[in-house]
């Protein structure tokens, strides 16, 4: 951490420059990611004592730690401007006036010093106290001059086991707040705190129940500034064992995320109501500068995982030969698919994967995202290393899941409904389709390679690195189907591939957890929105759901194939390809996601914009975060977005059929 003198910090603040570092003359750590009218303080987070004072102190490190506010500096780290103390409150208490900040005799009924501190020792601590407040005053003065009104979240934590009465998880002290003037903001913050959810903790937020906010930081602010609101806030130590000091990481992570949202929502409300910035959103109260730690971890993760491509190693290399062998003796056929060799040492990969310093990320939502990516990549490696083996199907279930009762019911409903006819148009071969795809890509100004391939199971498939679209040489196409493929493969899969390359976060090229469900759902939604959906297309998706279900039950290629022909009346060629899709690798369950993903994207699109799901290989479970990151300029809006905003499908019968499906 960089060390600055007080004069250097004051000069940087005066010039409005961002910086992060420790004040040389004290234990104050300040971070200014961006100048915004919101400050978070954690003045009791520190534990350090000067060596000469350690010898004089009667309290053990554990006893001091018990009365300090550990982790409060971590809790506020996602905010644009933070001030945290790294020195112990037992040396000088920043929440008391300077003359009272050095405990002379006792604290909490315990003798602190073996003998009274000398005047020189107290003077050193008082100077640290004074420098903190000189820095704090300069910061608040700068922010008031820039924005008018300023809000300060003064964060503390408290021990509750020694308190006999029930106490809230969050307590806002209002004794020094002008409630007539600031009351609406106080109550807004209280409401936001009440929305926080913590595992196995009943969350409540009250005013003046455990503490009344009589500290010095708010008093000092009130005495010198008229346009700054300080919110003294105490957190019950539910995130740790207050007696042993053991932390509960899951609770702490959820607390960080909940408080990030509460701080930014309250700050945005403060801006709208008091600074007359009517269009301010929560994301506007967070820094637009990407954390360097995020970029470092993102780059390391991308370097490690960029060659992990499930379909490349799950698709059989001898599909055509196996198809010929099957047609000669279907009932005796046992798949003998061949696969590419995986050039990845699984143990070495996982070792490097789990050593990535994800905990260094300050933003709790980003930290959770990268944790999820790491865990999902671990599952993906297990899947790839078991291709062609008995354990593959179990790893596939862990990675992609299985169709539930609702998905199976939807599939049967579609397949057993009376067929809604479509005009299929003329028949086209792969070469003609390739030319049509090239024309559409040129029209949408997509720079990508489009060609033919005899080694893919799907009729068409987009690969990311390099960006290219492969058309199956074995397939025959009708004109209506080609229009759907254009929307599906180019309009979504190629668009998200190219959009991902525009982003600072490279993990959007890899695919977020749940990206298959979301991306395939979006791609099918694009077919519908463009007016090219057909009952036959929905039946194809439904057949895949039931094929996966059959594979899991029967574990017999011929039985699944026969089910598709006899029960679902599929064409023999289509039945073989559908069966091969679900038996490749040893039992691949991915295909059940298409139909349910489509239905969820369709229903969600009626209530909110899905545009930011196109910024890369995204997942709907992170849509709120993606919207926030676009608003904060961490991500750029999708350059390629050709999905129609309204539904162009004009068939009332087909619309009714789709609306009848369960989401």
MARTILUM-390780 format. One record per residue (C-alpha): residue number from 0; x negated, y negated, z. Coordinates in steps of 0.001 Angstrom, whole numbers, plus 500000, padded with zeros to 6 digits. Example, Ala and Ser with C-alpha at 12.3 -4.5 7.8 and 13.67 -1.06 7.14 Angstrom:
  resi      px      py      pz
     0  487700  504500  507800
     1  486330  501060  507140
# end
This chain:
  resi      px      py      pz
     0  500000  500000  500000
     1  498682  496580  499060
     2  497833  494219  501912
     3  498671  490510  501638
     4  497936  487542  503844
     5  500891  485480  505023
     6  499861  482609  502761
     7  499735  484953  499750
     8  503217  486272  500454
     9  504623  482788  500977
    10  503082  481673  497691
    11  504538  484662  495811
    12  507992  483958  497232
    13  507740  480271  496398
    14  506951  481172  492760
    15  509749  483760  492665
    16  507411  486665  491885
    17  508225  490276  492758
    18  505811  492260  494917
    19  505556  494974  497534
    20  503092  495243  500371
    21  502223  494873  504037
    22  501606  491639  505860
    23  497974  491703  506958
    24  498628  489941  510244
    25  501453  492223  511368
    26  503218  495490  510683
    27  505821  493961  508398
    28  506375  495683  505047
    29  508245  493709  502404
    30  509462  494792  498982
    31  511017  492425  496465
    32  512032  494349  493346
    33  514248  491520  492112
    34  515443  488217  493525
    35  519093  488732  494438
    36  521143  487186  497284
    37  520990  490324  499409
    38  518363  491367  501969
    39  518141  494556  504035
    40  516079  494712  507212
    41  514923  497616  509380
    42  512985  495741  512054
    43  512859  498641  514546
    44  511754  501344  512080
    45  508089  501207  513127
    46  506108  503382  515534
    47  502603  501907  515467
    48  500809  500517  518546
    49  497438  498767  518596
    50  494753  501152  519992
    51  494118  498924  523000
    52  497838  499051  523875
    53  498116  502817  523523
    54  495670  503133  526434
    55  497815  500835  528558
    56  501187  502321  527622
    57  502783  504736  530110
    58  505249  506063  527569
    59  504351  509019  525400
    60  504696  508828  521616
    61  507852  510956  521915
    62  509378  508615  524512
    63  508693  505576  522314
    64  510057  507359  519246
    65  513276  508114  521110
    66  514046  504405  521505
    67  512899  503352  518024
    68  514933  503459  514805
    69  513213  506085  512633
    70  514230  506469  508984
    71  516103  503152  508871
    72  513401  501874  506500
    73  514050  504857  504213
    74  517795  504278  504336
    75  517456  500750  502909
    76  514682  501550  500399
    77  517017  501534  497375
    78  517915  497877  497897
    79  516334  495042  495854
    80  514809  493205  498838
    81  513792  494968  502046
    82  511933  493939  505198
    83  510851  496692  507585
    84  508723  496757  510710
    85  505980  499359  510962
    86  504875  498267  514462
    87  506718  499671  517452
    88  509323  497542  519154
    89  507418  498278  522380
    90  504566  496050  521203
    91  506847  493208  520143
    92  510559  493360  519578
    93  511649  491419  516488
    94  515216  491414  517751
    95  514268  489324  520798
    96  512946  485762  520980
    97  509162  485519  520803
    98  508664  484822  524507
    99  510777  487860  525439
   100  509545  490145  522667
   101  506743  491803  524688
   102  508177  494048  527356
   103  506551  492890  530622
   104  507696  495605  532999
   105  510273  498149  531889
   106  512536  499206  529048
   107  515567  501465  529431
   108  514678  502040  533106
   109  511175  503249  532222
   110  507921  501553  533148
   111  506145  500610  529900
   112  502680  499318  530868
   113  500269  500621  533472
   114  499488  496987  534276
   115  500797  493679  532934
   116  499490  492700  529503
   117  496968  489904  529473
   118  497782  486536  527975
   119  495464  487345  525047
   120  497171  490693  524373
   121  500598  489086  524452
   122  499388  486258  522193
   123  498321  488743  519497
   124  501764  490372  519521
   125  503507  486990  519606
   126  501541  485932  516523
   127  502821  489010  514676
   128  506361  488152  515711
   129  505890  484570  514566
   130  504452  485585  511175
   131  507388  487904  510532
   132  509845  485077  511064
   133  507832  482630  508971
   134  508009  485167  506122
   135  511700  485826  506744
   136  512529  482089  506792
   137  510677  481510  503528
   138  512562  484369  501885
   139  516014  483235  503035
   140  515267  479615  502074
   141  514204  480750  498598
   142  517319  482869  498109
   143  519655  480126  499344
   144  518046  477695  496920
   145  518535  480163  494067
   146  522002  481538  494808
   147  523747  479488  497489
   148  525140  482091  499890
   149  523003  485044  501055
   150  523918  488263  502854
   151  521584  490182  505178
   152  522198  493751  506337
   153  520345  494100  509660
   154  520144  497877  510128
   155  519493  499758  513380
   156  520215  503197  514819
   157  521251  504229  518307
   158  521155  507183  520691
   159  524625  508316  521648
   160  524259  511379  523849
   161  523712  509259  526949
   162  526885  507265  526237
   163  529880  508804  527967
   164  532625  507319  525801
   165  533267  508153  522128
   166  531258  505976  519756
   167  531509  505391  516002
   168  529028  506515  513339
   169  528796  502910  512185
   170  529108  499875  514424
   171  529089  496270  513177
   172  528344  493705  515868
   173  530292  490477  515375
   174  529641  488467  518560
   175  527445  485978  516656
   176  529416  486013  513381
   177  531861  483232  512526
   178  534746  485593  511742
   179  536971  482779  510520
   180  534418  482047  507819
   181  532894  485457  507133
   182  535569  487860  508377
   183  536696  489091  504950
   184  533150  490221  504142
   185  532764  491937  507518
   186  535979  493889  506971
   187  534985  494744  503391
   188  531740  496238  504689
   189  533647  498122  507372
   190  535981  499609  504745
   191  533032  500645  502571
   192  531307  502327  505525
   193  534466  504316  506233
   194  534344  505821  502734
   195  530955  507439  503387
   196  531068  511215  503748
   197  528473  513144  505738
   198  528299  516947  506107
   199  529929  518179  509319
   200  530316  514608  510602
   201  533587  512721  511016
   202  532725  509230  509824
   203  534224  506115  511367
   204  533205  502464  511337
   205  534190  500024  514076
   206  533488  496485  515253
   207  531831  495819  518628
   208  532506  499256  520145
   209  528969  500455  520898
   210  527120  497147  520377
   211  528238  493550  519880
   212  525415  492248  517701
   213  523644  490051  520228
   214  520178  490442  518694
   215  517697  487716  517870
   216  517490  488178  514082
   217  521072  486975  513597
   218  520626  484269  516247
   219  517444  483029  514554
   220  519201  482999  511194
   221  522255  481165  512504
   222  520050  478519  514094
   223  518206  477721  510854
   224  520501  478611  507963
   225  524140  477771  507382
   226  524691  479717  504172
   227  523454  483156  505215
   228  525562  485905  506758
   229  523805  488551  508868
   230  525600  491841  509531
   231  524007  493604  512543
   232  524783  497275  511905
   233  524080  500261  514130
   234  524047  503848  512842
   235  524689  506648  515277
   236  521744  509077  515108
   237  523822  511832  513532
   238  521075  512298  510922
   239  518626  513691  513495
   240  518368  515331  516885
   241  517764  512274  519024
   242  516187  514389  521809
   243  513646  516320  519727
   244  513229  513948  516786
   245  514065  516713  514295
   246  515633  515250  511156
   247  518617  516699  509255
   248  517587  516106  505608
   249  520972  516848  504019
   250  522750  514379  506301
   251  520019  511783  505808
   252  520205  512059  502003
   253  523987  511637  502044
   254  523622  508703  504433
   255  521166  506995  502074
   256  523522  507419  499133
   257  526575  506288  501072
   258  524859  503178  502428
   259  523443  502298  499013
   260  526989  502237  497666
   261  528333  500354  500712
   262  525587  497710  500530
   263  525981  497093  496792
   264  529809  497075  496864
   265  529847  494632  499770
   266  527167  492441  498177
   267  529129  492308  494914
   268  532267  491322  496845
   269  530221  488645  498653
   270  529036  487282  495293
   271  532517  487220  493817
   272  534226  485659  496843
   273  531618  483252  498211
   274  529194  482551  495361
   275  532026  482342  492811
   276  530434  484942  490532
   277  533708  486515  489435
   278  532261  489211  487153
   279  529706  490613  489583
   280  529667  494431  489793
   281  528049  496662  492395
   282  525289  497587  489939
   283  524449  493895  489508
   284  523339  493812  493143
   285  520668  496445  492560
   286  517278  495990  490930
   287  517045  496175  487142
   288  513385  497212  487396
   289  512865  500980  487242
   290  510954  502387  490196
   291  507384  503308  489138
   292  507771  506559  491108
   293  510777  507505  488973
   294  508857  506952  485740
   295  505883  508963  486985
   296  507989  511926  488084
   297  510127  511717  484962
   298  507076  511839  482692
   299  505548  514743  484634
   300  508808  516678  484526
   301  509187  516121  480796
   302  505614  517255  480088
   303  506237  520407  482065
   304  509666  521331  480712
   305  509830  519990  477144
   306  509192  523449  475644
   307  511896  525140  477712
   308  514543  525785  475051
   309  517143  528393  475987
   310  518659  528972  472553
   311  515279  529314  470877
   312  514425  532327  473033
   313  517942  533758  473429
   314  518848  533828  469724
   315  517890  537180  468127
   316  515254  537069  465377
   317  516639  540205  463697
   318  520317  539305  463592
   319  520808  540075  459882
   320  519192  543508  460208
   321  521258  544314  463300
   322  524411  543246  461511
   323  523686  545680  458661
   324  522959  548448  461169
   325  526211  547735  463001
   326  528322  547877  459841
   327  526978  551338  459015
   328  528093  552869  462342
   329  530032  550387  464499
   330  531207  552808  467207
   331  527691  554126  467886
   332  526013  550707  467804
   333  523934  549522  470725
   334  522321  546113  470207
   335  518593  546223  469725
   336  518036  542521  469322
   337  514491  541201  469048
   338  513490  537857  470578
   339  510654  535374  470406
   340  507940  535711  473016
   341  508176  533197  475836
   342  504871  531262  476124
   343  505515  530239  479736
   344  504020  531651  482942
   345  507095  531597  485188
   346  505190  531521  488493
   347  502837  528766  487361
   348  505783  526803  485948
   349  507740  527021  489191
   350  504667  526185  491264
   351  504156  522952  489319
   352  507899  522258  489184
   353  508493  522432  492929
   354  505363  520389  493696
   355  506749  517320  491945
   356  507055  514565  494614
   357  510795  514007  494239
   358  511012  512655  497800
   359  509014  509602  496699
   360  512042  508296  494787
   361  513729  505577  496834
   362  517080  505465  495067
   363  519107  508289  496664
   364  521273  508956  493592
   365  518206  509254  491336
   366  516470  511402  493914
   367  519437  513792  493997
   368  519579  513875  490199
   369  515929  514911  489912
   370  516358  517481  492669
   371  519269  518957  490721
   372  517200  519021  487530
   373  514334  520807  489280
   374  516664  523424  490779
   375  518426  523989  487447
   376  515108  524344  485603
   377  514125  527022  488103
   378  517322  528903  487223
   379  516685  528374  483513
   380  513223  529929  483779
   381  514748  532939  485550
   382  517198  533211  482652
   383  514503  533033  479975
   384  512144  535488  481653
   385  514928  538079  481783
   386  515955  537875  478097
   387  516665  541376  476818
   388  516640  542833  480315
   389  519388  544076  482595
   390  519106  541094  484924
   391  519799  538570  482153
   392  523582  538656  482528
   393  523328  537908  486267
   394  521008  534963  485621
   395  523404  533781  482919
   396  526285  533900  485405
   397  524218  531850  487837
   398  523307  529316  485152
   399  526526  529076  483089
   400  529135  530691  485324
   401  532077  532772  484092
   402  535576  531942  482816
   403  538103  531447  485606
   404  541783  532371  485567
   405  542796  528999  484150
   406  540329  529277  481252
   407  541520  532792  480405
   408  545171  531696  480583
   409  544466  528757  478242
   410  542680  531037  475801
   411  545539  533544  475700
   412  548105  530765  475347
   413  546333  529429  472254
   414  545794  532817  470645
   415  549314  534083  471214
   416  551011  530843  470155
   417  552509  530715  466690
   418  549807  529682  464237
   419  549935  526035  463145
   420  548763  526061  459507
   421  546079  523711  458197
   422  544868  522668  454785
   423  541414  524211  454705
   424  540273  522782  451386
   425  537844  524391  449001
   426  535271  527008  449958
   427  531669  525778  450221
   428  528313  527517  450531
   429  525483  526558  452884
   430  523675  524470  450250
   431  526743  522333  449605
   432  527302  521896  453335
   433  523692  520833  453761
   434  524148  518058  451188
   435  527361  516854  452835
   436  525584  516724  456207
   437  522745  514696  454688
   438  525202  512188  453236
   439  526915  511716  456608
   440  523585  511334  458409
   441  522532  508691  455893
   442  525867  506893  456285
   443  525388  506783  460072
   444  521707  505809  459641
   445  520521  508891  461510
   446  516914  509732  460718
   447  516733  513504  461089
   448  515845  516655  459179
   449  518684  518798  457818
   450  518009  522215  456311
   451  518984  525882  456029
   452  518131  528720  458414
   453  518761  532439  458402
   454  517764  532907  462039
   455  520590  531258  463968
   456  523711  532860  465414
   457  525802  529695  465193
   458  527033  528281  461885
   459  525065  525118  462543
   460  522741  524025  465344
   461  520841  520890  466348
   462  517285  521183  467690
   463  515779  518308  469625
   464  512051  518422  469009
   465  511808  517370  466254
   466  515368  516192  465612
   467  516761  518568  463010
   468  520041  520227  462056
   469  519981  523828  460826
   470  522796  525287  458682
   471  523251  529059  458694
   472  522553  530609  455290
   473  524793  533577  456193
   474  527952  531547  456714
   475  530717  530495  454341
   476  532532  527240  455016
   477  535794  525530  454133
   478  535935  521794  453617
   479  537966  521141  456795
   480  535463  523105  458855
   481  532587  521088  457430
   482  534296  517868  458524
   483  534525  519265  462040
   484  530856  520261  461977
   485  529878  516768  460873
   486  531662  515279  463890
   487  530433  518015  466230
   488  526802  518464  465223
   489  525913  515029  463884
   490  528456  512846  465694
   491  527575  514201  469143
   492  524640  516634  469263
   493  522403  514718  466852
   494  523610  511378  468232
   495  522688  512318  471811
   496  519361  513722  470607
   497  518461  510446  468903
   498  519917  508271  471674
   499  517837  510141  474262
   500  514659  509082  472447
   501  515626  505434  473074
   502  515668  505884  476841
   503  512957  505240  479418
   504  514024  508364  481335
   505  512787  511322  479302
   506  514826  513911  481202
   507  517759  512844  479047
   508  516008  514673  476209
   509  515861  517868  478254
   510  519480  517974  479414
   511  520948  517227  482831
   512  522508  520026  484911
   513  525897  520803  483386
   514  524963  519259  480023
   515  526237  522231  478003
   516  529729  521876  479452
   517  529769  518119  478831
   518  528047  517949  475456
   519  530095  520739  473895
   520  533259  519251  475366
   521  532402  515864  473858
   522  531585  517433  470500
   523  534965  519149  470278
   524  536686  515979  471493
   525  534985  514174  468578
   526  536560  516662  466162
   527  539985  515874  467629
   528  539493  512100  467728
   529  538402  512065  464084
   530  541537  513917  463044
   531  539925  517202  462001
   532  541102  519489  464801
   533  543048  522636  463851
   534  544759  525451  465683
   535  542305  527871  464090
   536  539423  525925  465601
   537  540999  526076  469069
   538  541522  529800  468534
   539  537818  530208  467838
   540  537013  528565  471167
   541  539675  530665  472892
   542  538275  533851  471384
   543  534850  532991  472792
   544  536324  532686  476296
   545  537953  536117  476021
   546  534832  537589  474414
   547  532781  536497  477421
   548  535406  537972  479724
   549  535371  541250  477768
   550  531570  541388  477796
   551  531504  541011  481572
   552  534148  543706  482032
   553  533221  546207  479318
   554  529473  545794  478839
   555  529974  547518  475466
   556  529364  545718  472171
   557  531782  547862  470161
   558  534611  547579  472691
   559  534387  543773  472668
   560  534207  543743  468871
   561  537251  546046  468645
   562  539164  543878  471127
   563  538584  540812  468964
   564  539820  542612  465864
   565  542662  544686  467284
   566  544042  542312  469905
   567  543075  538896  468567
   568  543214  539795  464848
   569  539867  538218  464037
   570  538111  538664  460721
   571  535384  541362  460903
   572  532538  538972  460122
   573  533763  536411  462668
   574  534330  539171  465234
   575  530768  540411  464821
   576  529252  536920  465168
   577  531401  536111  468211
   578  530451  539410  469839
   579  526781  538896  469014
   580  526920  535435  470599
   581  528055  536810  473957
   582  525810  539914  473962
   583  522606  538141  472915
   584  519907  538131  475531
   585  521708  540854  477445
   586  524987  539049  478140
   587  525218  535289  477512
   588  528176  533580  479225
   589  527662  530070  477798
   590  530513  530306  475271
   591  533282  530067  477849
   592  532312  526434  478532
   593  533416  524989  475187
   594  537178  525103  475695
   595  537223  523992  479348
   596  534647  521290  478622
   597  536806  519947  475804
   598  539912  519821  478001
   599  538120  517998  480805
   600  536583  515457  478408
   601  539971  514908  476783
   602  541765  514233  480066
   603  538935  512070  481429
   604  538832  509999  478234
   605  542375  508818  478980
   606  541305  507147  482230
   607  537790  505802  481574
   608  535141  505240  478934
   609  532888  508201  478142
   610  530485  506157  475997
   611  527568  506483  478392
   612  527729  510267  478182
   613  526158  509740  474746
   614  522944  508106  476036
   615  521293  511539  475958
   616  521867  515147  476963
   617  524031  514112  479883
   618  526520  515704  482240
   619  529908  514382  483325
   620  529082  514987  486994
   621  526588  512090  486725
   622  528830  509698  484752
   623  529115  507187  487616
   624  525325  507123  487926
   625  524860  506788  484155
   626  527271  503840  484085
   627  525303  502241  486912
   628  521940  502792  485200
   629  523198  501252  481959
   630  524522  498246  483907
   631  521154  497932  485662
   632  519308  498108  482299
   633  517478  501270  483311
   634  519149  502887  480286
   635  520187  501311  476997
   636  523744  501835  475696
   637  524021  504568  473064
   638  522872  503308  469666
   639  524635  506136  467850
   640  528272  506333  468889
   641  530595  507344  466068
   642  533358  509034  468081
   643  536642  507223  467297
   644  538042  505386  470308
   645  541599  506544  469652
   646  543025  509899  468700
   647  543470  510130  464923
   648  545136  513554  465080
   649  548576  513196  463499
   650  549996  516691  464038
   651  552714  516531  466734
   652  552698  520321  467040
   653  548957  520467  467592
   654  549053  517587  470069
   655  551820  519355  472001
   656  549810  522572  472020
   657  546752  520810  473428
   658  548743  518859  476006
   659  550204  522149  477248
   660  546775  523465  478259
   661  545636  523304  481876
   662  542670  521107  482703
# end
